[in-house]
Amino acid sequence: MNGQTQHDWDPGTYHRFRGQRLRPALDLLSRVGPLPKGCVVDLGCGAGDVGSALRTRFGTSQAGALIGVDRSPAMLEQARAQAIYDRVIEADIADWTPDAPAALIFSNASLHWTGDHQTLLPRLVATLVPGGTLAVQVPHQNNAPSHRLWRTLADELCPGRLAEVALPSVLVPAQYFHLLETLGEVRLWETEYFQKLPPSDEGHPVRRFTEATYARPILQSMPDRERDRLVRAYDELIPKAYPMSADGSALFPFRRLFFTLVRAGYDAPAL
């Protein structure tokens, strides 16, 4: 997470849908191949939800440490408590550089909170050892009703408010491919997850899911009265796009973009 200290992430709110958020991370991890020696970095580690899987997969085979990096103090407190990482570092992804070249930089649902990917991604690749892997997953949902409705309603109910808000965003897939193709072997894909969100006594399930992530900076920019008005309007309109089942649950298609890059220059040992 690339959260701001003054409006830190709420681990409890974020983890309300922990299973749905963890699945893409595990799918990304399954696409990471053998690594050279070096540290493994969980970039934007949040509360450390993927740390155990990274430790299981690479902890006994890598010479380097398992390192968690995040800007959110609240999330890092939980990551430290898990005692999975060898080191946990509070840092902004936009500025962070490893102390030594990494075998894997694994970034699950965090880079969309950081801008200037045209500069950031080549810089991250340059910190890999030859043959090291950059593995990234970002939501690709901004044009879906779940996200678009937040922006539309904020513009209608609070004109000018979004001008003050930095919303998460990503490039189109082809831009990532052309940005990275000269730096190593690139693989790029999308998956749309059809998630059944459980019922909630406090609003539509899709609102509850998105308010903890995409809509978080929008809601935090508003005084209570404006925020409550926006939430009520969202709850009223969002069932048209995502109808609820009889039990109050909702089927929520969510698209995510994945890519891996294996840095050029590594000669695998002969078998």
C-alpha positions as CSV (number, residue, x, y, z in Angstrom):
1,M,0.0,0.0,0.0
2,N,1.1,3.5,-0.7
3,G,-1.0,5.1,2.1
4,Q,-0.6,8.6,3.5
5,T,0.3,8.9,7.2
6,Q,-2.4,11.5,7.8
7,H,-5.1,9.2,6.3
8,D,-3.6,5.8,7.0
9,W,-5.0,2.6,5.8
10,D,-7.5,0.7,8.0
11,P,-6.4,-2.9,8.1
12,G,-9.8,-4.0,9.4
13,T,-11.7,-2.4,6.6
14,Y,-9.3,-3.7,4.0
15,H,-9.4,-7.2,5.3
16,R,-13.2,-7.4,5.2
17,F,-12.7,-9.1,1.8
18,R,-9.3,-10.7,2.5
19,G,-10.0,-13.8,0.5
20,Q,-11.1,-12.0,-2.7
21,R,-8.1,-9.7,-2.5
22,L,-5.6,-12.5,-1.8
23,R,-6.6,-14.7,-4.8
24,P,-5.0,-12.6,-7.5
25,A,-1.7,-12.4,-5.5
26,L,-1.5,-16.2,-5.3
27,D,-2.3,-16.4,-9.1
28,L,0.5,-14.0,-9.8
29,L,2.9,-16.0,-7.6
30,S,2.1,-19.2,-9.5
31,R,3.4,-17.5,-12.6
32,V,6.9,-16.7,-11.2
33,G,9.5,-19.1,-12.4
34,P,12.8,-20.2,-10.8
35,L,14.9,-17.3,-9.4
36,P,18.6,-16.6,-9.2
37,K,20.1,-15.9,-5.8
38,G,19.1,-12.7,-4.1
39,C,16.5,-11.1,-1.8
40,V,12.8,-11.4,-2.3
41,V,10.9,-8.1,-1.9
42,D,7.2,-7.8,-1.2
43,L,6.7,-4.3,-2.5
44,G,3.6,-2.7,-1.1
45,C,3.3,-5.6,1.4
46,G,0.4,-4.1,3.4
47,A,-0.3,-6.2,6.4
48,G,1.8,-9.1,5.0
49,D,-1.0,-11.2,3.6
50,V,1.3,-12.6,0.8
51,G,4.3,-12.9,3.0
52,S,3.6,-16.5,4.1
53,A,3.1,-17.7,0.5
54,L,6.4,-16.0,-0.5
55,R,8.2,-17.5,2.4
56,T,6.8,-21.0,1.6
57,R,7.8,-20.7,-2.0
58,F,11.2,-19.1,-1.8
59,G,12.3,-18.9,1.9
60,T,14.4,-22.0,1.9
61,S,15.9,-21.6,-1.6
62,Q,17.0,-18.0,-1.7
63,A,20.2,-16.8,-0.3
64,G,18.8,-13.3,0.4
65,A,16.2,-12.0,2.9
66,L,12.4,-11.8,2.5
67,I,11.7,-8.0,2.8
68,G,8.4,-6.2,3.2
69,V,8.1,-2.6,2.0
70,D,5.1,-0.4,2.6
71,R,4.3,3.2,3.5
72,S,1.4,2.6,5.8
73,P,2.4,2.4,9.5
74,A,-0.9,0.7,10.4
75,M,-0.4,-2.0,7.8
76,L,3.3,-2.5,8.7
77,E,2.5,-3.0,12.3
78,Q,0.4,-6.1,11.4
79,A,3.1,-7.2,8.9
80,R,5.7,-7.1,11.7
81,A,3.5,-9.0,14.1
82,Q,3.4,-11.9,11.7
83,A,7.1,-12.4,12.1
84,I,7.4,-13.7,8.5
85,Y,9.7,-11.1,7.0
86,D,13.4,-10.8,7.7
87,R,13.0,-7.1,7.4
88,V,10.1,-4.7,7.2
89,I,10.8,-1.2,5.8
90,E,8.6,1.8,5.9
91,A,9.1,3.6,2.6
92,D,7.3,5.1,-0.4
93,I,7.4,2.8,-3.5
94,A,8.2,5.9,-5.6
95,D,11.5,6.4,-3.7
96,W,12.5,3.0,-2.5
97,T,15.6,1.2,-3.7
98,P,16.9,-2.1,-2.4
99,D,20.2,-2.2,-0.5
100,A,21.3,-5.0,-2.8
101,P,20.0,-6.3,-6.2
102,A,16.8,-8.4,-5.8
103,A,15.9,-11.8,-7.2
104,L,12.2,-11.0,-7.1
105,I,10.3,-7.8,-6.7
106,F,6.7,-8.9,-6.1
107,S,4.1,-6.1,-6.2
108,N,0.4,-7.1,-5.6
109,A,-2.2,-4.4,-5.9
110,S,0.1,-1.5,-4.9
111,L,1.7,0.2,-8.0
112,H,-1.6,1.8,-9.1
113,W,-1.2,4.1,-6.0
114,T,2.0,5.4,-7.4
115,G,2.3,7.6,-10.5
116,D,4.9,7.9,-13.3
117,H,5.1,4.2,-14.1
118,Q,7.2,5.1,-17.2
119,T,10.0,6.0,-14.8
120,L,9.2,3.7,-11.9
121,L,9.1,0.4,-13.7
122,P,12.5,0.6,-15.6
123,R,14.0,1.8,-12.3
124,L,12.7,-1.3,-10.5
125,V,13.9,-3.6,-13.3
126,A,17.4,-2.0,-12.9
127,T,17.5,-3.1,-9.3
128,L,17.0,-6.8,-10.2
129,V,19.9,-9.2,-10.5
130,P,20.2,-10.6,-14.1
131,G,17.5,-13.2,-14.4
132,G,15.6,-11.7,-11.6
133,T,11.8,-11.2,-11.9
134,L,9.5,-8.2,-11.5
135,A,5.9,-9.5,-10.9
136,V,3.1,-7.0,-10.8
137,Q,-0.7,-7.2,-10.4
138,V,-2.9,-4.1,-10.5
139,P,-6.6,-3.6,-10.6
140,H,-7.9,-2.7,-14.1
141,Q,-11.4,-1.8,-13.0
142,N,-11.5,2.0,-13.3
143,N,-13.9,2.1,-16.1
144,A,-16.3,-0.4,-14.6
145,P,-19.5,0.8,-12.9
146,S,-18.2,0.0,-9.5
147,H,-15.5,2.7,-9.8
148,R,-16.9,5.0,-12.4
149,L,-20.0,5.7,-10.3
150,W,-17.9,7.0,-7.4
151,R,-16.4,9.6,-9.8
152,T,-19.7,10.5,-11.4
153,L,-21.5,11.0,-8.1
154,A,-18.6,13.0,-6.6
155,D,-18.6,15.3,-9.6
156,E,-22.4,15.8,-9.4
157,L,-22.8,16.1,-5.6
158,C,-19.5,17.9,-4.8
159,P,-18.3,19.8,-7.9
160,G,-14.6,20.3,-8.0
161,R,-13.8,18.0,-5.2
162,L,-12.1,15.4,-7.3
163,A,-9.6,18.0,-8.5
164,E,-8.0,17.7,-5.1
165,V,-7.9,13.9,-5.1
166,A,-5.2,11.6,-6.4
167,L,-7.0,8.5,-7.6
168,P,-5.2,5.2,-8.4
169,S,-4.6,4.7,-12.1
170,V,-2.8,2.4,-14.5
171,L,-1.6,2.4,-18.1
172,V,-3.2,0.4,-20.8
173,P,-1.7,-3.1,-21.2
174,A,0.1,-2.3,-24.5
175,Q,1.9,0.7,-22.8
176,Y,3.3,-1.7,-20.2
177,F,4.4,-4.1,-22.9
178,H,6.2,-1.5,-25.0
179,L,7.7,0.1,-21.9
180,L,9.3,-3.2,-20.7
181,E,9.9,-5.3,-23.8
182,T,13.5,-4.1,-24.3
183,L,14.4,-4.9,-20.7
184,G,13.7,-8.6,-20.6
185,E,11.1,-11.3,-21.2
186,V,7.6,-9.8,-20.7
187,R,4.4,-11.7,-20.1
188,L,1.2,-9.8,-19.8
189,W,-2.4,-11.0,-19.1
190,E,-5.7,-10.0,-17.6
191,T,-8.2,-12.0,-15.5
192,E,-11.7,-11.1,-14.6
193,Y,-12.7,-12.6,-11.2
194,F,-16.4,-13.2,-10.6
195,Q,-16.5,-12.7,-6.8
196,K,-19.5,-13.3,-4.7
197,L,-19.5,-10.6,-2.0
198,P,-21.3,-11.5,1.2
199,P,-24.2,-9.4,2.4
200,S,-23.7,-6.4,4.7
201,D,-25.9,-4.7,7.2
202,E,-24.1,-1.4,6.4
203,G,-24.7,-1.0,2.7
204,H,-24.4,-2.6,-0.7
205,P,-21.5,-5.2,-0.8
206,V,-19.8,-3.5,-3.8
207,R,-19.8,-0.2,-2.0
208,R,-18.3,-1.9,1.1
209,F,-15.6,-3.5,-1.1
210,T,-14.6,-0.4,-3.0
211,E,-14.8,2.1,-0.2
212,A,-11.8,0.5,1.4
213,T,-9.6,0.9,-1.6
214,Y,-10.5,2.9,-4.8
215,A,-13.0,5.2,-3.1
216,R,-10.9,5.7,0.0
217,P,-9.2,8.9,-1.1
218,I,-12.5,10.3,-2.4
219,L,-14.2,9.7,0.9
220,Q,-11.3,10.9,3.0
221,S,-11.3,14.3,1.1
222,M,-14.8,15.1,2.2
223,P,-16.4,16.4,5.4
224,D,-18.8,14.0,7.1
225,R,-21.9,15.5,5.6
226,E,-20.7,15.3,2.0
227,R,-19.3,11.8,2.6
228,D,-22.6,10.5,4.0
229,R,-24.5,12.0,1.1
230,L,-22.2,10.4,-1.5
231,V,-22.4,7.0,0.2
232,R,-26.2,7.1,0.3
233,A,-26.4,8.0,-3.4
234,Y,-23.9,5.2,-4.3
235,D,-25.9,2.6,-2.3
236,E,-29.1,3.7,-4.1
237,L,-27.7,3.4,-7.6
238,I,-25.1,0.6,-7.5
239,P,-27.7,-2.2,-7.4
240,K,-28.6,-1.3,-11.0
241,A,-25.2,-2.5,-12.1
242,Y,-24.7,-5.2,-9.5
243,P,-28.1,-6.6,-8.4
244,M,-28.2,-8.3,-5.0
245,S,-29.3,-11.9,-4.5
246,A,-32.1,-12.8,-2.2
247,D,-29.7,-13.2,0.7
248,G,-28.1,-9.8,0.2
249,S,-24.9,-10.9,-1.5
250,A,-23.8,-9.6,-4.9
251,L,-21.9,-11.0,-7.8
252,F,-19.0,-8.6,-8.5
253,P,-16.9,-9.0,-11.7
254,F,-13.5,-7.5,-11.0
255,R,-10.8,-7.2,-13.7
256,R,-7.1,-7.3,-12.8
257,L,-4.0,-6.8,-15.0
258,F,-0.8,-8.9,-14.5
259,F,2.6,-8.8,-15.9
260,T,6.0,-10.4,-15.2
261,L,9.4,-9.4,-16.5
262,V,12.5,-11.5,-16.3
263,R,15.5,-9.3,-16.5
264,A,17.9,-10.0,-19.4
265,G,21.5,-11.0,-18.9
266,Y,21.3,-14.2,-16.9
267,D,22.9,-17.4,-18.1
268,A,21.3,-20.4,-16.5
269,P,23.7,-23.1,-15.3
270,A,24.1,-26.1,-17.6
271,L,22.2,-29.2,-16.5
